Amino acid sequence: MRAYVRFELRRLARDPRLALFTVLGPVVTYLIFSGLTSGGDRLEGLDAATALMVGLAGYGAVAGVLSVGSLVSQERAVGWLHQLRVTPLPPGHAVVAKALVSTLSGVPSVVAVGIAGRIQHDVELGAGRWIALLLMWVGTVPFALLGLAIGYGLAPQLAQPVNFLAFLGLSVLGGLLVPLTYFPTVLRQLAHALPTYRYAELGWRSVAGRAPTASGLAVLLAWTVVFAAVAAWAYRRSTARR
């Protein structure tokens, strides 16, 4: 499995779309949105510039991780998954390896938006809290599995729009773009059940020096299990057809 992970990492590093979705877009959005806030604004228990930095770092990370789903659907179309199926690599290991590589595509966004926050708004965090923020990549696991489920389960013509709709819906409703403060009560309650909000919550609490909540971790774990099961099923189904 390690050889397959190295192979996928090399492919990912050569993909120019990684910089577009996970670096340029989130950084520009952060610079625009954070410039509209005043110095005294508070969001998620943090000053607005820091809270938006974490939210948009998560936004870019989710975008990068989910974009892998579109690539998977293209691999299916050219028969790559069928070739992979006849190798000794078990289906479960193939899904796990692909998901692991996918999560790493979220790291550039966290780094880039963090640098933008430090330069643009002089966001001050201790070394430990910057490291804790970098560990947000661990929280991208459910989104990596969702992207794989879409890529394995749908044709390329459908995977891309479904991927985009899933990303946009989860990002907006999960509070990555619009703070929950501005949500009505019903949508606020919905957001707490979504993996995107709980993912960003990891970052917000890490930056504030607080431990993750048990409920937040439980929600992320539940979505991870669901998406893992769907991704494994879609992988077996997609390779069995050919």
N, C-alpha and C positions, 0 to 999 in steps of 0.2 A: 504493500500500500504506500510505503514511503516513496518509492520510485514514481508512482502515479501522482502523488502530491507534488513532488518536484516538477514533474512534467506540466501539471496544471498551473503551478506558480509561474513558470516561464511563459506560458501562454498568456496569463493574466497581465504580467509585467509588460508585454508587448502590445497590449490593447490600448490605443490612444483614448478611447471613450472613458477610461477610468479617470483620467485627469479632468475631463469635461464634467462628468456627473458628480464626482466626489470632491473636487477641489474648486474649480472655477465657479460653478453655479452656487454652492453654499457660501463661499467667501463673498461673492458679489451681493447675494441676498442679505447676508449679515451686515455688510457695510451700509446697505440701503436702510434696512429695518432698524438697526441699532442707532442710526443717525436721527431717527424720528422720536427717540425716547429722551426724556429729560433726566437729569442726574439723580433726582429723588425717586424715580419710579422703582417699584419693587414687584417682582414676579417670582413665584415659587420660592419665596423666602430669600431671594437674592436680589442684588441690584439688577436692573433691567438688562444692562449690557452683558453681564455675566450669564444671566438666565437665557438670553437669546443666543449667546455663544454656544452654550450647551445644547439648546434645542436645535439649532441649525447644524451643529456638528453631527447630531443624531440624524437629522434630515438627510445630510449628504451621505452618511454611512449607510442608511437604509436604501437610498437611491443606488449606491454602488453595489450593494449586496443583491438587491432585487434584479438589477440589470443582468446579472449572470443567468437568470432564468431565460431571457431572450436568446442568449448564446447557446444554452442547452437545447432549446427547440430547434435551432439551426443545425446543431450537431446531429440531432435525431433525423433531420431531413436528408442529410448526406450519408446516413448509415453508420456514423461513428459509434453510436451506442450499441448497435448490433455487433460491431467488431469488439467492443469492450466486453460485451456479454459472453463471448466465447473464450475470453481469457480466464485464468484461474481466480481473478479478483471477484469475491462474492458481491452480490448486489448491495447488501447493507454497507460493506466497506466502500464501495464506489460512491454511494450517496454521502457517507460520512466524510470521505476525502474531498469531494466536491464542495460540500457545505463548509468544511474547514477553510479551504482556499477562498471561498466566497466571502467568509467573514473578514478575511484579511483585506479585502477591497474597501472595507469601511475605515481602516486606519488612516489613510491620507486625509480624509475629511476632518477627522478629529484633530489631527496635527495642524492642518491648514487653517481651520477656523479658530483654533486656539491661538495660533500666531497672529491672526488678524485681530482677535480680541485684545491681545497684549499690545500690539502696535497702535491700533485705532483708539482703544478706550483705556489703555494702561491697566488691563485686568490683572490684579495681583493675586497670585495663588502660591502657596508653599510648594516645594518640590514634591512632597508626598501627594498633594492634591492634584498636581499635574499628572503624576503617574497614575493616580486613581482614575482620572478622567480618560487617560489612554486605555484603561482597562474596559472602557465602554464597548470595545470591539467584541468582548465576550457576549454582551447582550444582543449582538446582531445574529446569533445562532437561529432563533425562530424565523427571522426574515430570510436568511439564507435558505432554510428548508422550504419556506413558502415559495421563493423564487424557483427552486428546483422542482417543486410540485407543479408549478405552472409550466415550466419548461419541458418537463417529462410528459405532462398530461395533455398539452395543447399543441396544435400545429403552429409553425412560425407566424402565420398570418393572424392567429388569434392570441398567441402568447404575448406579443409586444403590447397591444392595447389593453389586455387584461392585466398585464404587469403594471402598466402606467396607472390604470384605474385603481388597482390595489394600493400602489404606492401613494397616489394622491389622496385617496380616501383615508388610509391609515395615518398619513402625515397630518392632514387637516384635522380630522376627528380626534387624533391622539395628542393634539396640542403642540406639535413641533413647529408649526408656522404661526398659529393664532393661539395666544395664551388662553388657558382655561378660564381665566378671570372674566373674559368676555363671552363665555358660553352660557346659554340658558341651563337651568338645573338638569334637565333630562340629558342633554348632550354632555354635561360635565360628568354625570354618573356613567354614561356610556364610555367616555374616555378612560375612566379608571379600569374598565374591563378590557381595554385594548393593549396589545403588546407595545405599541409605539409610545404611549404615555408612560408605561412602566419602564420602558427602556430609557427614555429621557430622564425619568425619575432617578435612575441609577446615577446618572451624571450630575443632576442637580444636588442630590444628597452627598455625593462624593465631594463636590466642590464646596459644599457647606460644612464638610467635616462630619457628616452623619452617616450611620450605617444604613444599608438598604432595609426597606420594610419587609416584614414577612409576607404581607399580602401582595406586595409588588413582585417579589421573587416567585410566589406561588402562581401568579397570573402568567409570568414569563415562562415558567416551567410547563404549565398546562398548555399554552400555545405551542411550545417547542415539541411536546409529545404529539399533539394533534398534527402539526405540520410534518413531523418526521414520519409518522405513519402514512400520511397522504403521499409524501415524496417517495417513500419506499414502494408503495403500491403503484404509483404512476411509473416508476422506473421499471418495475417488473412487467407491467402492462405494455409499456412502449417497446421494450426489447422483445417481448413475446410475439408481437404482431408480425415481425419481419421474418 
